[in-house]
Amino acid sequence: MFVLANDFRSPALLAKEVATLDFLSGGRVELGLGAGWNQLEYEQAGIQFDQASVRIDRLTETVSILKQLFSGEVVHHHGAYYDIRGLALYPPLPSERHLPLILGGGSKKMLSLAAREADVVGITTNNRGRTAAGLMGSRSTFESVQQQVKWIKDSATDRFDELELNVRIITAAVTEDRDAAARSLESASGMSGADIVRSPFVLLGTADQIVDHIKRLRDELGIRTSQSARSPERISRRSSSA
């Protein structure tokens, strides 16, 4: 699990759970949140699946509450979605502890929120048609991610250089014939082989070709980490490792 769907948890309870995990892990927790995207999961859980703008507004409110609790404040919050009355975090985070926040999404509104509030911004494909296995298509091209990075940069302003940009790798394969591997994915992805090879969400080719691709994502888009759909390990943790 890379990010938690905000609507499945109360921010007050989530803060306590995260603080407990952070204590038990010796301060190693990074909290990842998204607005939620899987309508079937909502229906199965009996939770109303609101339109994306409402889900993002609710997440915005959650982020504000969490940041107050993590900073040690006693929180009195009366918002559009949550009502909290004099809550303090227990166990509290150490005063010197900054718990990293990851916010992931693909829309302009979601990425703008992440740019303003997160430490790590997870750039995704188009969640409107997404499945549990991931989604390719026109929103997965190099150019579409360029546009997403611009949205992030515009909203982050002077904190952009402090952000870590992240993508989720949907398809990865080491192969001597990258073009053939890309062509085999055309019908399922709805993309041309050329776009598949260049997509930030795909790693195809020899080890050297994949390394070159990761370097391009770092140098031209500022993407420094990748979360693999097939492995929990980060493919490139920092720019120096590419």
Backbone as CSV, one residue per row, in Angstrom:
resi,resn,N_x,N_y,N_z,CA_x,CA_y,CA_z,C_x,C_y,C_z
1,MET,0.850,-1.188,0.000,0.000,0.000,0.000,0.888,1.241,0.000
2,PHE,0.703,2.064,-1.038,1.554,3.250,-1.123,0.881,4.459,-0.474
3,VAL,-0.392,4.715,-0.820,-1.122,5.788,-0.154,-2.451,5.242,0.352
4,LEU,-2.943,5.810,1.446,-4.228,5.441,2.030,-5.328,6.294,1.428
5,ALA,-6.492,5.698,1.192,-7.651,6.461,0.726,-8.227,7.237,1.908
6,ASN,-8.270,8.524,1.789,-8.659,9.377,2.904,-10.039,9.047,3.459
7,ASP,-10.988,8.739,2.587,-12.369,8.579,3.034,-12.601,7.341,3.881
8,PHE,-11.637,6.432,3.929,-11.817,5.205,4.686,-11.452,5.354,6.156
9,ARG,-10.939,6.538,6.552,-10.462,6.703,7.922,-10.762,8.111,8.438
10,SER,-11.123,8.197,9.684,-11.249,9.492,10.345,-9.861,10.089,10.539
11,PRO,-9.656,11.370,10.239,-8.333,11.958,10.449,-7.884,11.917,11.902
12,ALA,-8.833,11.991,12.835,-8.474,11.934,14.258,-7.910,10.560,14.612
13,LEU,-8.572,9.496,14.163,-8.086,8.148,14.444,-6.830,7.837,13.639
14,LEU,-6.791,8.307,12.412,-5.605,8.070,11.577,-4.368,8.674,12.225
15,ALA,-4.482,9.882,12.752,-3.339,10.533,13.397,-2.819,9.692,14.555
16,LYS,-3.712,9.148,15.364,-3.297,8.313,16.494,-2.617,7.033,16.013
17,GLU,-3.191,6.408,14.983,-2.606,5.174,14.462,-1.204,5.431,13.885
18,VAL,-1.072,6.516,13.131,0.215,6.846,12.517,1.250,7.181,13.590
19,ALA,0.844,7.934,14.602,1.774,8.286,15.687,2.228,7.038,16.430
20,THR,1.324,6.085,16.627,1.692,4.836,17.293,2.679,4.040,16.446
21,LEU,2.412,3.935,15.150,3.332,3.235,14.255,4.692,3.917,14.211
22,ASP,4.679,5.245,14.227,5.938,5.981,14.193,6.754,5.696,15.456
23,PHE,6.077,5.639,16.596,6.758,5.326,17.859,7.332,3.916,17.823
24,LEU,6.531,2.945,17.383,6.969,1.543,17.376,8.091,1.298,16.369
25,SER,8.115,2.087,15.298,9.128,1.891,14.255,10.373,2.736,14.473
26,GLY,10.409,3.500,15.546,11.565,4.343,15.806,11.650,5.538,14.874
27,GLY,10.493,6.087,14.489,10.478,7.293,13.661,10.722,7.050,12.189
28,ARG,10.243,5.924,11.664,10.496,5.593,10.256,9.251,5.716,9.379
29,VAL,8.145,6.203,9.926,6.906,6.260,9.160,6.900,7.431,8.176
30,GLU,6.443,7.158,6.966,6.077,8.191,5.998,4.596,7.994,5.695
31,LEU,3.803,9.023,5.817,2.360,8.913,5.633,1.970,9.302,4.211
32,GLY,1.351,8.356,3.496,0.876,8.634,2.142,-0.638,8.667,2.100
33,LEU,-1.193,9.714,1.504,-2.647,9.880,1.416,-3.068,10.238,-0.009
34,GLY,-4.241,9.736,-0.381,-4.869,10.120,-1.638,-6.341,10.374,-1.389
35,ALA,-7.009,10.939,-2.385,-8.423,11.272,-2.228,-9.336,10.066,-2.389
36,GLY,-8.794,8.906,-2.828,-9.608,7.729,-3.084,-10.053,7.709,-4.536
37,TRP,-10.057,6.517,-5.154,-10.395,6.458,-6.578,-11.213,5.228,-6.962
38,ASN,-11.164,4.166,-6.148,-11.783,2.903,-6.533,-13.242,2.873,-6.091
39,GLN,-14.137,3.191,-7.010,-15.556,3.279,-6.672,-16.111,1.962,-6.153
40,LEU,-15.642,0.847,-6.707,-16.128,-0.458,-6.257,-15.812,-0.683,-4.786
41,GLU,-14.616,-0.309,-4.361,-14.259,-0.475,-2.957,-15.173,0.356,-2.059
42,TYR,-15.484,1.566,-2.486,-16.417,2.408,-1.733,-17.765,1.711,-1.592
43,GLU,-18.284,1.201,-2.708,-19.595,0.560,-2.693,-19.589,-0.683,-1.819
44,GLN,-18.520,-1.470,-1.900,-18.433,-2.674,-1.083,-18.364,-2.347,0.399
45,ALA,-17.743,-1.215,0.736,-17.607,-0.803,2.136,-18.806,0.010,2.624
46,GLY,-19.757,0.297,1.729,-20.916,1.084,2.113,-20.623,2.546,2.334
47,ILE,-19.604,3.051,1.636,-19.199,4.451,1.760,-19.600,5.194,0.492
48,GLN,-20.188,6.359,0.647,-20.616,7.136,-0.512,-19.417,7.601,-1.324
49,PHE,-19.484,7.394,-2.633,-18.413,7.795,-3.532,-18.778,9.144,-4.147
50,ASP,-18.264,10.225,-3.561,-18.570,11.569,-4.038,-17.733,11.917,-5.257
51,GLN,-18.099,12.990,-5.931,-17.311,13.428,-7.077,-15.911,13.837,-6.621
52,ALA,-14.977,13.807,-7.569,-13.564,13.986,-7.229,-13.303,15.286,-6.476
53,SER,-13.964,16.368,-6.876,-13.690,17.653,-6.223,-14.060,17.615,-4.740
54,VAL,-15.127,16.900,-4.407,-15.531,16.777,-2.999,-14.530,15.919,-2.233
55,ARG,-14.087,14.828,-2.842,-13.116,13.961,-2.179,-11.801,14.702,-1.924
56,ILE,-11.412,15.551,-2.866,-10.176,16.316,-2.679,-10.360,17.389,-1.615
57,ASP,-11.527,18.029,-1.587,-11.804,19.013,-0.531,-11.745,18.357,0.847
58,ARG,-12.274,17.140,0.934,-12.256,16.431,2.210,-10.825,16.082,2.613
59,LEU,-10.036,15.673,1.638,-8.625,15.388,1.918,-7.895,16.656,2.355
60,THR,-8.202,17.779,1.745,-7.583,19.050,2.127,-7.831,19.346,3.606
61,GLU,-9.055,19.095,4.042,-9.397,19.313,5.443,-8.637,18.336,6.345
62,THR,-8.525,17.090,5.903,-7.777,16.090,6.666,-6.327,16.511,6.852
63,VAL,-5.696,16.973,5.783,-4.293,17.379,5.859,-4.100,18.486,6.895
64,SER,-5.008,19.449,6.904,-4.920,20.537,7.883,-5.016,19.997,9.310
65,ILE,-5.948,19.079,9.545,-6.125,18.497,10.879,-4.884,17.708,11.294
66,LEU,-4.389,16.881,10.385,-3.218,16.061,10.702,-2.008,16.921,11.045
67,LYS,-1.789,17.950,10.275,-0.617,18.795,10.519,-0.708,19.476,11.884
68,GLN,-1.903,19.890,12.273,-2.066,20.491,13.603,-1.795,19.468,14.698
69,LEU,-2.345,18.273,14.538,-2.137,17.232,15.547,-0.669,16.824,15.631
70,PHE,-0.033,16.640,14.477,1.372,16.217,14.473,2.290,17.285,15.052
71,SER,1.866,18.552,15.011,2.697,19.622,15.563,2.511,19.784,17.073
72,GLY,1.620,19.000,17.666,1.430,19.044,19.109,0.305,19.943,19.581
73,GLU,-0.470,20.483,18.650,-1.563,21.372,19.031,-2.754,20.579,19.583
74,VAL,-3.508,21.239,20.450,-4.834,20.743,20.823,-5.795,21.277,19.763
75,VAL,-6.462,20.379,19.074,-7.194,20.773,17.877,-8.679,20.948,18.161
76,HIS,-9.159,22.135,17.809,-10.585,22.444,17.758,-10.885,22.755,16.300
77,HIS,-11.627,21.894,15.654,-11.859,22.059,14.214,-13.333,21.824,13.909
78,HIS,-13.928,22.793,13.247,-15.330,22.679,12.838,-15.389,23.026,11.356
79,GLY,-15.257,22.015,10.520,-15.188,22.242,9.088,-16.394,21.700,8.355
80,ALA,-16.282,21.659,7.042,-17.379,21.176,6.208,-17.584,19.677,6.348
81,TYR,-16.512,18.946,6.716,-16.590,17.484,6.732,-16.245,16.860,8.080
82,TYR,-15.453,17.562,8.898,-15.003,16.974,10.163,-15.234,17.946,11.311
83,ASP,-15.554,17.376,12.467,-15.791,18.172,13.676,-14.951,17.570,14.797
84,ILE,-13.953,18.307,15.265,-13.039,17.812,16.289,-13.014,18.805,17.439
85,ARG,-13.140,18.286,18.641,-13.345,19.145,19.804,-12.278,18.892,20.870
86,GLY,-11.223,19.669,20.819,-10.206,19.615,21.866,-9.370,18.357,21.875
87,LEU,-9.016,17.853,20.686,-8.247,16.614,20.592,-6.751,16.906,20.573
88,ALA,-6.002,16.150,21.365,-4.536,16.197,21.344,-4.026,14.819,20.951
89,LEU,-2.902,14.785,20.280,-2.348,13.533,19.779,-1.653,12.757,20.891
90,TYR,-1.995,11.474,20.977,-1.301,10.595,21.919,-1.128,9.234,21.272
91,PRO,0.096,8.687,21.221,1.330,9.302,21.733,1.747,10.485,20.856
92,PRO,2.281,11.533,21.488,2.715,12.682,20.695,3.985,12.365,19.925
93,LEU,4.166,13.038,18.811,5.433,12.932,18.090,6.498,13.723,18.835
94,PRO,7.747,13.285,18.819,8.825,14.090,19.412,8.837,15.486,18.792
95,SER,9.177,16.470,19.580,9.113,17.852,19.109,9.980,18.109,17.884
96,GLU,11.077,17.337,17.744,11.975,17.555,16.615,11.571,16.723,15.391
97,ARG,10.539,15.907,15.522,10.163,14.970,14.466,9.278,15.648,13.422
98,HIS,9.706,15.588,12.159,8.850,16.000,11.045,8.447,14.739,10.298
99,LEU,7.184,14.372,10.390,6.706,13.157,9.745,6.422,13.459,8.274
100,PRO,7.162,12.827,7.357,6.996,13.139,5.927,5.595,12.793,5.431
101,LEU,5.041,13.689,4.632,3.706,13.507,4.073,3.807,13.323,2.564
102,ILE,3.208,12.238,2.082,3.135,11.962,0.654,1.689,12.140,0.221
103,LEU,1.466,12.947,-0.801,0.132,13.102,-1.377,0.212,12.708,-2.843
104,GLY,-0.706,11.826,-3.261,-0.650,11.346,-4.631,-1.942,11.577,-5.378
105,GLY,-1.808,11.853,-6.680,-2.980,12.044,-7.524,-2.577,12.450,-8.917
106,GLY,-3.572,12.692,-9.773,-3.271,13.026,-11.156,-3.915,14.295,-11.676
107,SER,-4.960,14.785,-10.995,-5.657,15.980,-11.474,-4.926,17.249,-11.059
108,LYS,-5.260,18.349,-11.706,-4.640,19.627,-11.365,-4.952,20.021,-9.923
109,LYS,-6.188,19.809,-9.490,-6.576,20.201,-8.137,-5.820,19.375,-7.099
110,MET,-5.706,18.068,-7.339,-5.021,17.203,-6.378,-3.531,17.493,-6.338
111,LEU,-2.916,17.662,-7.496,-1.480,17.927,-7.534,-1.149,19.306,-6.981
112,SER,-2.054,20.253,-7.121,-1.835,21.585,-6.551,-1.858,21.516,-5.028
113,LEU,-2.785,20.733,-4.483,-2.809,20.519,-3.038,-1.510,19.881,-2.575
114,ALA,-1.082,18.847,-3.289,0.158,18.164,-2.921,1.347,19.108,-2.979
115,ALA,1.383,19.948,-3.993,2.495,20.889,-4.146,2.578,21.849,-2.975
116,ARG,1.427,22.240,-2.435,1.403,23.188,-1.322,1.696,22.540,0.020
117,GLU,1.305,21.261,0.191,1.282,20.674,1.523,2.224,19.496,1.743
118,ALA,2.614,18.789,0.686,3.322,17.516,0.858,4.835,17.685,0.854
119,ASP,5.509,16.649,1.306,6.961,16.535,1.151,7.295,15.745,-0.110
120,VAL,6.436,14.775,-0.427,6.584,13.951,-1.624,5.285,14.031,-2.408
121,VAL,5.390,14.306,-3.706,4.217,14.372,-4.571,4.215,13.148,-5.478
122,GLY,3.193,12.298,-5.336,3.061,11.121,-6.180,2.219,11.446,-7.399
123,ILE,2.811,11.366,-8.582,2.106,11.669,-9.833,1.534,10.376,-10.392
124,THR,0.214,10.345,-10.622,-0.440,9.140,-11.109,-1.012,9.369,-12.501
125,THR,-1.496,8.270,-13.085,-2.217,8.346,-14.345,-3.639,8.826,-14.070
126,ASN,-4.490,8.759,-15.066,-5.871,9.227,-14.940,-6.681,8.273,-14.076
127,ASN,-7.000,8.678,-12.863,-7.706,7.789,-11.947,-9.152,7.528,-12.344
128,ARG,-9.724,8.329,-13.224,-11.131,8.145,-13.576,-11.378,6.793,-14.248
129,GLY,-10.380,6.283,-14.944,-10.550,4.997,-15.592,-9.631,3.945,-15.042
130,ARG,-9.093,4.201,-13.873,-8.063,3.334,-13.334,-8.646,2.040,-12.788
131,THR,-7.885,0.970,-12.870,-8.238,-0.312,-12.272,-7.165,-0.671,-11.262
132,ALA,-7.389,-1.756,-10.542,-6.413,-2.175,-9.536,-5.070,-2.520,-10.164
133,ALA,-5.094,-2.890,-11.452,-3.856,-3.253,-12.145,-3.147,-2.051,-12.733
134,GLY,-3.779,-0.886,-12.621,-3.174,0.315,-13.192,-3.858,0.703,-14.490
135,LEU,-3.431,1.792,-15.072,-4.060,2.296,-16.284,-3.025,2.984,-17.146
136,MET,-3.074,2.717,-18.432,-2.274,3.478,-19.369,-3.236,4.340,-20.192
137,GLY,-2.747,4.935,-21.263,-3.600,5.789,-22.080,-2.993,7.159,-22.249
138,SER,-3.780,8.081,-22.775,-3.256,9.393,-23.151,-2.693,10.176,-21.969
139,ARG,-3.171,9.923,-20.755,-2.676,10.644,-19.583,-1.369,10.063,-19.061
140,SER,-0.837,9.067,-19.767,0.375,8.403,-19.296,1.603,8.746,-20.118
141,THR,1.477,9.669,-21.048,2.600,10.012,-21.897,3.583,10.932,-21.183
142,PHE,4.768,11.032,-21.730,5.790,11.924,-21.201,5.261,13.358,-21.164
143,GLU,4.560,13.752,-22.242,4.059,15.126,-22.334,2.985,15.419,-21.289
144,SER,2.130,14.429,-21.002,1.094,14.667,-19.994,1.715,14.847,-18.612
145,VAL,2.768,14.094,-18.331,3.431,14.254,-17.037,4.186,15.584,-16.983
146,GLN,4.710,16.027,-18.107,5.302,17.376,-18.155,4.287,18.416,-17.700
147,GLN,3.044,18.277,-18.177,1.994,19.216,-17.794,1.688,19.100,-16.298
148,GLN,1.661,17.883,-15.778,1.408,17.692,-14.354,2.515,18.320,-13.513
149,VAL,3.751,18.164,-13.951,4.871,18.772,-13.227,4.742,20.295,-13.242
150,LYS,4.266,20.850,-14.347,4.065,22.306,-14.415,3.008,22.750,-13.406
151,TRP,1.917,21.996,-13.291,0.907,22.323,-12.273,1.532,22.330,-10.884
152,ILE,2.346,21.332,-10.613,3.006,21.251,-9.303,3.913,22.454,-9.086
153,LYS,4.702,22.760,-10.081,5.652,23.875,-9.961,4.918,25.194,-9.753
154,ASP,3.828,25.402,-10.483,3.079,26.651,-10.357,2.492,26.817,-8.961
155,SER,2.042,25.720,-8.357,1.431,25.805,-7.024,2.458,25.795,-5.902
156,ALA,3.573,25.126,-6.139,4.595,25.038,-5.090,5.380,26.327,-4.939
157,THR,5.491,27.090,-6.016,6.275,28.337,-6.062,7.670,28.105,-5.480
158,ASP,8.007,28.808,-4.376,9.387,28.772,-3.899,9.751,27.503,-3.135
159,ARG,8.801,26.594,-2.917,9.137,25.345,-2.237,9.291,24.179,-3.223
160,PHE,9.232,24.449,-4.519,9.291,23.365,-5.501,10.578,22.560,-5.385
161,ASP,11.700,23.236,-5.191,12.986,22.536,-5.127,13.104,21.636,-3.900
162,GLU,12.245,21.835,-2.908,12.263,21.001,-1.716,11.443,19.726,-1.891
163,LEU,10.614,19.677,-2.922,9.708,18.550,-3.108,10.420,17.365,-3.743
164,GLU,9.972,16.175,-3.393,10.388,14.957,-4.067,9.217,14.513,-4.942
165,LEU,9.461,14.359,-6.242,8.421,13.920,-7.166,8.554,12.422,-7.388
166,ASN,7.416,11.756,-7.417,7.387,10.298,-7.449,6.392,9.826,-8.506
167,VAL,6.717,8.735,-9.201,5.755,8.079,-10.079,5.640,6.603,-9.722
168,ARG,4.491,6.019,-10.011,4.264,4.595,-9.785,4.511,3.862,-11.093
169,ILE,5.463,2.951,-11.096,5.777,2.189,-12.300,4.717,1.108,-12.491
170,ILE,3.996,1.183,-13.613,2.925,0.234,-13.893,3.459,-1.012,-14.591
171,THR,4.413,-0.815,-15.493,4.988,-1.940,-16.226,6.502,-1.819,-16.228
172,ALA,7.178,-2.910,-15.891,8.639,-2.931,-15.905,9.116,-4.282,-16.433
173,ALA,10.055,-4.259,-17.382,10.594,-5.502,-17.929,11.976,-5.247,-18.496
174,VAL,12.917,-6.100,-18.123,14.257,-6.051,-18.705,14.249,-6.942,-19.949
175,THR,14.552,-6.352,-21.108,14.491,-7.078,-22.366,15.510,-6.518,-23.345
176,GLU,15.991,-7.374,-24.240,16.927,-6.922,-25.269,16.211,-6.237,-26.422
177,ASP,14.903,-6.433,-26.541,14.141,-5.835,-27.643,13.040,-4.957,-27.072
178,ARG,13.415,-3.749,-26.722,12.477,-2.826,-26.089,11.316,-2.479,-27.001
179,ASP,11.585,-2.259,-28.283,10.529,-1.861,-29.214,9.486,-2.958,-29.360
180,ALA,9.927,-4.209,-29.427,8.979,-5.315,-29.541,8.134,-5.431,-28.273
181,ALA,8.772,-5.252,-27.124,8.032,-5.308,-25.867,6.992,-4.194,-25.805
182,ALA,7.363,-3.001,-26.297,6.424,-1.885,-26.304,5.258,-2.159,-27.247
183,ARG,5.544,-2.715,-28.415,4.466,-3.015,-29.374,3.478,-4.022,-28.803
184,SER,3.965,-4.951,-27.998,3.083,-5.964,-27.411,2.105,-5.365,-26.398
185,LEU,2.394,-4.149,-25.942,1.537,-3.483,-24.956,0.581,-2.478,-25.586
186,GLU,0.685,-2.258,-26.893,-0.093,-1.196,-27.538,-1.599,-1.387,-27.376
187,SER,-2.105,-2.586,-27.683,-3.557,-2.768,-27.661,-4.124,-2.645,-26.248
188,ALA,-3.414,-3.177,-25.267,-3.901,-3.124,-23.887,-3.805,-1.727,-23.290
189,SER,-2.815,-0.956,-23.743,-2.569,0.349,-23.126,-3.255,1.498,-23.844
190,GLY,-3.589,1.304,-25.125,-4.148,2.408,-25.892,-3.129,3.458,-26.264
191,MET,-1.855,3.097,-26.224,-0.771,4.014,-26.560,0.061,3.424,-27.686
192,SER,0.762,4.284,-28.408,1.691,3.812,-29.423,2.940,3.260,-28.746
193,GLY,3.663,2.396,-29.465,4.898,1.859,-28.910,5.877,2.940,-28.540
194,ALA,5.948,3.995,-29.378,6.876,5.090,-29.104,6.517,5.802,-27.806
195,ASP,5.217,6.010,-27.564,4.796,6.673,-26.330,5.011,5.770,-25.120
196,ILE,4.824,4.477,-25.292,5.036,3.535,-24.190,6.492,3.578,-23.727
197,VAL,7.416,3.567,-24.677,8.842,3.583,-24.349,9.214,4.843,-23.570
198,ARG,8.569,5.983,-23.899,8.908,7.252,-23.267,8.111,7.526,-22.000
199,SER,7.089,6.734,-21.734,6.210,7.013,-20.606,6.950,6.946,-19.273
200,PRO,6.725,7.910,-18.392,7.330,7.864,-17.062,6.825,6.705,-16.209
201,PHE,5.735,6.066,-16.612,5.147,4.984,-15.838,5.610,3.603,-16.304
202,VAL,6.560,3.585,-17.245,7.020,2.329,-17.836,8.541,2.275,-17.819
203,LEU,9.082,1.098,-17.475,10.512,0.850,-17.585,10.697,-0.390,-18.464
204,LEU,11.187,-0.178,-19.675,11.385,-1.272,-20.625,12.768,-1.181,-21.249
205,GLY,13.368,-2.338,-21.527,14.635,-2.350,-22.262,15.739,-3.035,-21.497
206,THR,16.942,-2.849,-21.999,18.110,-3.373,-21.292,18.327,-2.562,-20.020
207,ALA,19.196,-3.063,-19.157,19.483,-2.333,-17.919,19.993,-0.931,-18.232
208,ASP,20.848,-0.797,-19.251,21.384,0.515,-19.605,20.275,1.434,-20.124
209,GLN,19.372,0.892,-20.928,18.279,1.710,-21.453,17.365,2.176,-20.319
210,ILE,17.106,1.309,-19.372,16.260,1.689,-18.239,16.940,2.755,-17.396
211,VAL,18.229,2.613,-17.156,18.968,3.628,-16.407,18.910,4.980,-17.129
212,ASP,19.098,4.969,-18.445,19.032,6.206,-19.218,17.646,6.844,-19.111
213,HIS,16.613,6.009,-19.129,15.244,6.516,-19.014,15.016,7.159,-17.648
214,ILE,15.488,6.498,-16.597,15.338,7.057,-15.250,16.086,8.382,-15.131
215,LYS,17.270,8.459,-15.736,18.016,9.717,-15.711,17.256,10.822,-16.424
216,ARG,16.593,10.469,-17.524,15.828,11.487,-18.250,14.658,11.984,-17.407
217,LEU,13.995,11.067,-16.722,12.897,11.476,-15.842,13.404,12.415,-14.751
218,ARG,14.598,12.129,-14.246,15.189,12.995,-13.220,15.564,14.355,-13.791
219,ASP,16.242,14.355,-14.922,16.812,15.595,-15.456,15.758,16.502,-16.096
220,GLU,14.766,15.914,-16.786,13.800,16.726,-17.517,12.499,16.956,-16.763
221,LEU,12.141,16.048,-15.859,10.890,16.192,-15.121,11.096,16.404,-13.623
222,GLY,12.282,16.121,-13.130,12.537,16.275,-11.703,12.043,15.108,-10.872
223,ILE,11.677,13.993,-11.519,11.188,12.816,-10.804,12.376,12.058,-10.234
224,ARG,12.370,11.828,-8.926,13.521,11.241,-8.267,13.251,9.867,-7.681
225,THR,12.009,9.473,-7.504,11.722,8.145,-6.971,10.632,7.481,-7.772
226,SER,10.658,6.156,-7.769,9.649,5.370,-8.473,9.150,4.265,-7.567
227,GLN,7.830,4.124,-7.502,7.212,3.044,-6.741,6.715,2.006,-7.729
228,SER,7.280,0.811,-7.681,6.939,-0.215,-8.656,5.636,-0.897,-8.313
229,ALA,4.805,-1.142,-9.344,3.570,-1.872,-9.132,3.839,-3.339,-8.837
230,ARG,5.041,-3.803,-9.140,5.359,-5.211,-8.945,6.335,-5.447,-7.800
231,SER,6.828,-4.400,-7.232,7.795,-4.559,-6.150,7.688,-3.375,-5.220
232,PRO,7.786,-3.584,-3.894,7.699,-2.464,-2.958,8.971,-1.643,-2.892
233,GLU,10.025,-2.092,-3.561,11.287,-1.378,-3.479,11.298,-0.177,-4.401
234,ARG,11.911,0.872,-3.968,12.062,2.033,-4.826,13.148,1.771,-5.854
235,ILE,12.830,2.054,-7.096,13.768,1.768,-8.177,14.909,2.773,-8.171
236,SER,14.614,4.008,-7.848,15.653,5.030,-7.783,15.355,5.939,-6.610
237,ARG,16.050,5.761,-5.506,15.694,6.507,-4.302,16.037,7.975,-4.399
238,ARG,17.153,8.301,-4.979,17.572,9.701,-5.082,18.257,9.909,-6.410
239,SER,18.417,11.151,-6.785,18.985,11.452,-8.087,20.390,10.873,-8.235
240,SER,21.131,10.769,-7.155,22.508,10.291,-7.243,22.570,8.802,-7.546
241,SER,21.451,8.089,-7.388,21.464,6.651,-7.599,21.117,6.265,-9.029
242,ALA,20.683,7.221,-9.842,20.265,6.903,-11.201,21.472,6.795,-12.108
